[in-house]
Amino acid sequence: MKASPDKSRAYEKIQWVLDNADVGFFIITAPPYQQAKIAAMYRSSRVATLDYSQVSGKLEYYDLSKLVDDNPNCDVMFILNMQIALREKTSMAHFNMSRDNLARKRRIWFFFMDKETEDRLAKHAIDVYSYVRMKVHFAAEEDGELVEQGMLELEDRKNVAEIRKTLARYKEMEERYMALPLEGMPEGQLLAVTVTLGDIATLYRDCADYDNALRLLSRILEIREKILGLKHPDTAEAYNNIGHVCFRQGDYSSALELYEKALKIREKVLGLEHPDVAKAYSDIAAVYFRLCEFSCALEWQEKALAIREKVLGVTHPDTASSYNNIATICFRQGNHPKAMELYEKALNIRKEVLGAEHPDTASTYNNIAYVCSRQGDYSKALKLYEIPLNIREKILGPEHPDTALTYHNIAAAYFWQGDYTNALKWYTKALVVREKVLGSEHTDTASTNNNIAIVYSNMGDYSKALELHEKSYKALLKKLGDGHLSTKQVLTSMQSTYNAIPQAQPFEAWLASRMGE
């Protein structure tokens, strides 16, 4: 079965399900007049179709059951125009009660409906909605072509320069949508606008323009809270997306608060074994990891993994992410063999499912190289770093935070083998990107400043080292507080540098005088 020649994300999501899923419920939202056209792109001997615009004005479970019975060799069920069948609350309740019977049919169920019906489904048929494994949104038709909600998302083949060009093309649309009033507009239209604004916000986030991403995401949240309320999955998604931007900015307390808010909604509406709940667990774990609370991070990541292995399977990209994340925690806890085992497991899945040049594949290569470096195998580490470096510079561009991370890690490998000249060169490359993209007070920028300080200290330039130690310490003190492990480590490094040269006053007195400025 071939997908549309258009390789956009909405079509790719459908094709991924057809290629990889065995059973499950999936929702496609699209205007009624487009649903048959979307379905036609995937017509094959595997697919059986029931179109409620052709057969009935009511939802009858018998219709869905009979579709399976009449097509025993089909493993994919396309149910079109369910907005017709689900007009009444009684029909919604009937559909809700049919959940287990439909699930027992062991098929891939694609339920096509308009966005308004999907929103009502989330409110009034929570049992069936909790079974939904993925949603794919399509917008209106323009110039005879289908335009997907999701067309603005970052595609794997795009780099940051191309994303910025896309943002420039859609700037007028962004401004028009942001200016729409909340009063006097059809609710369905406003909700559709939030999807497109979310796509644009994703582009801003992926090229590290966090302020603009946050501006759009805050507007999305405002609209969804007003129209959908505080307990809708799409409102939870808005909380989660804002939390993700806060996390990227190094504001971990705000990120954790928003992730937990999203989680409460998802657990209640979607149930405890939904992929979106697993995503929330993983996001919360990421915050605890950055706060150096590794045991807590591991507990949350293992909860995410349990859901993903059960619901998505052991070869799904999200499951690979859990393996990768747990490996990182194991490494920080000193369990290097377990970390390497899980990294290799994640890498094999990502190479097979996502491809050798995907940014997530690059991430795992980067992590494996880091383990080799910390184990003293610097030549192997530097060789491995070439892989994520080439992928990230090609896909993300040289001014992306992930690319800067690879620069930073290459510098560390050179430093640990005593090559201070190359270490300084690569740390400086990382610092330039991080200061430009993340800002001078971001925790990642502070980390690079401190590492450059350590290099200068080892080269005997203590005054330059102390200047950078101090800059890093103040940034971390402001962001993380004096009790955080990273802050304490910078303080220790600064004291070591200070004590390496003759001083007229003790370190504590010198530091107090500097912090008083």
DAVENPE-V848516 format. One line per field, one symbol per residue. ss: DSSP state (a for helix, b for strand, c for the rest). phi: phi as a letter, one per 40 degrees, with the letter a starting at -180 (. if undefined). burial: + if it has 24 or more other C-alpha atoms within 12 Angstrom, else -. A space follows every 50 residues. Layout:
ss->???
phi->???
burial->???
//
This chain:
ss->ccccccccaaaaaaaaaaaacccbbbbbbccaaaaaaaaaccccccbbbb baaaacccccaaaaaaaaaacccccbbbbbcaaaacccaaaaaaaaacaa aaaacccbbbbbbcaaaaaaaaaacaaaaccbbbbbbbbbbbccbbbbcc cccccccccaaaaaaaaaacaaaaaaaaccccccccaaaaaaaaaaaaaa aaaaaacccaaaaaaaaaaaaaaaaaaaccccaaaaaaaaaaaaaaaacc caaaaaaaaaaaaaaaaaaaccccaaaaaaaaaaaaaaaacccaaaaaaa aaaaaaaaaaacccccaaaaaaaaaaaaaaaacccaaaaaaaaaaaaaaa aaacccccaaaaaaaaaaaaaaaacccaaaaaaaaaaaaaaaaaaccccc aaaaaaaaaaaaaaaacccaaaaaaaaaaaaaaaaaacccccaaaaaaaa aaaaaaaacccaaaaaaaaaaaaaaaaaaaccccaaaaaaaaaaaaaaac ccccccaaaaaaaaacc
phi->.bcddcccccccccccdccbcbahbbbbcaddcbcccccccbcaccbbbb bccbbabbcbddccccdcccbcccbbbcbcfccccbcbcccccccdccdc cccccfbcbbccaccccccccccbbcdccccccabbbbcccbfgbcbcch cccccdccbccccccccccbcccdccccccccbgbdcccccccccccccc cccdccbgcccccccccccdcdccccccgcbcdcccccdcccdccdcccg cccccccccccccdccccccgcbcdcccccdcccdccccccgcccccccc cccccdcccccchcbcdcccccdcccdccdcccgccccccdccccccccc cccchcbcdccdccddcccccdcccgccccccccccccccccccccgcbb dcccccddccdccccccgcccccccccccccdcccccchcbcccccccdc ccdccccccgccccccdcdccccccccccbgcccdccccccccccccdcc bcbcbcdcccccccccc
burial->--+---++++++++++++--+-++++++++++-+++-++--+----++++ +++----++++-+++-++-----++++++++++++++---++++++-++- -++-++++++++++++++++++++++++++++++++++++-----+++++ ++++++++++++++-++------+--++---+-----+++++++++++++ ++++++++++-++++++++++++++-++-+++++++++++++++++++++ ++++++++++++++++++++++++++++++++++++++++++-+-+++++ +++++++++-++-+++++++++++++++++++---+--++++++++++++ +-++-+++++++++++++++++++---+-+++-+++++++++++++++++ ++++++++++++++++---+-++++++++++++++-++++++++++++++ ++++++++---++++++++++++++++-++-----++-+++++++-++-- ------+----------
//
